[in-house]
Amino acid sequence: MSINTTTVNELSWQEQALCAQTGPEFFFPAPGSSTREAKLLCGACEGRAACLEYALTHDVRFGIWGGLSETERIRLRRRRRRG
């Protein structure tokens, strides 16, 4: 099986991402739980923009990605489409 170089390059931000040093419970909280801690961590992460673009490009529906919740990403997608 060969590895797609685009995919490897596209995911290189994950190696340095702050979320890689924490547990997934911050970024995939139970319904109704706070997302504050995850968003604070994302705000300090150098990979935030790449993470957000990855989630938008791949239509990731769950969790905090690039500092935004699912609902916030949906709104951003809509604004981008309107141009």
MILUMLO-547087 format. One record per residue: x, y, z of N, C-alpha, C, O in turn. Coordinates in steps of 0.02 Angstrom, whole numbers, plus 50000, padded with zeros to 5 digits. Atoms other than C-alpha are relative to their C-alpha. Layout:
N
XYZXYZXYZXYZ...
! end
This chain:
83
500424994150000500005000050000500455006250000500925006550039499604993950002500715017149955499655005650038499045005850043500274994349962500495032950057499965006049953500445007649918500114994150040499785048049969500385005850031500255007750088499594994649973501055062149990499595006250018499745009650066500434994349984499705075349985499694999250069499675003950108500295001349935498865067250134500515000850055500365003850107499474999349950500505066250229500155007450012500195009650069499864992949994500885084650193499415003750032499515008250073500604996849975499105089550231499934999150076499645003350110500075001549929499225081650403500635001550041500655000050101499384998749964500985087350450499915004850059500305004550107500134995449944500265101050563499844996150064499954998750119500205003949941499645087150680500594998250045500514997450105499415001949961501415082850734500165005150055500385003250109499844994849953501635099550822499395002850036499455007250080500634997349971499815102550870499974998850075500164993550100500075000649927499475105651053499504994550019499574991550072500505005149984497985093851046500314993050002500044988550034499665006550000499195079451013500294998450069500464992750083499715000849933499825082151191499474999350054499644998850113500555000549951498115080951274499544994349980499634991249927500485005350015496695068651280499435002449956499295008449955500544998150046495255068451156499395002750036498965005950004500594997649965493985072451292499915007649996499355010150000500054992750008494395091051273499685001949934499295006649930500194998150068494045091051087499374996449976499094998349924500625003650015492585078851084499604999350064499494993850088500355000149936491605083751240499304996949993499014996749939500685002749998489985075451290499515005749985499655011550000500494994750015488435084851230499835004150062499715001450116500144995449945488125100051338500605001850042500565006250085499404998549962489895100051407500355006249971500225008249914499644994050021491035115151397500534998549948500864993349949499485000550051492155117751247500545005350013501015006149974499554994449983493075132151332500744998050001501165001449971499305002149993494675122551374500304998449931500865000349917499755001850067494845115651197500125006349959500635006849924499934993950040494575132751119500595004250024500935007349984499424996549973495865140551235500654996849975501125000349955499415003650024497135127251188500105001249925500665002449903499964998750072496745129551003500265007149986500655008149939499794993150009496995148251020500755001050007501025005849980499274999549989498795145351074500404995549952501014995349956499685004950043499175132350940500195002949932499795006249899499764997750065500225136250786499664996449942499654999049886500325003950052499285122950688499265001549992498924998149954500724998649999497585130850717499705001149931499194998149914500274998550067497315137550540499984993849956499494992649922499985006150040497855121250458499484995050024499164991549984500495004549970496765111350577499295002049978498894997749959500664997550021495245122150538499884998649926499354996349907500075001350072495545120850350499904992649987499504990749943500095007250008495705102050365499284998150015498964994549977500695001649980494035100950456499495002549950499004999149935500474997250050493175112250329500054996249934499534994749904499905003550063493915103450178499714993050002499434990649952500225006949994493455086150243499324999450034499114993950052500674999949971491765091150314499964996150066499514992050076499995003349935492215085250489499415002750040499345008750048500624998049968490605085550587500025000250076499615003550107500005000549928491105081950766500645002850030501175002649999499424997749963492265089850893500205007249986499915010649944499714993350007493255105850908500604999349954501064995449968499455000050050494405108850758500175007249985499745011149967499784993250015495425124550734499675005250045499605011050025500314995449953494575132250884499265001249990498965005350025500714999150013492815130650815499614993650012499854988149999500455005749990491365119350861499684998249933499785001649882500345002150061490315110150733499555005649974499555007249914500464994650019489025124150733500375006049972500165008949922499604994450024490345137550712500314998649932500365003249890499735001750066491125128250566499475000249946499605002249890500554999650048489435126750481499875007349980499795008849921500114992850014489185145550496500565002849957500435006649910499434997750039490935148850429499954997649928500085001449881500095002850068490615137350280499485004049961499585005749902500544996250032489005146650241500245007049980500105009449925499744993350016489865163650250500494999849942500485004149898499525000750055491255157650135499644998949933499855001649882500375001450062489995151250007499685006449973499655007549912500324993750021489105168050005500505005049974500335009649936499454996350027490765175849972500195006550019500675009249992
! end
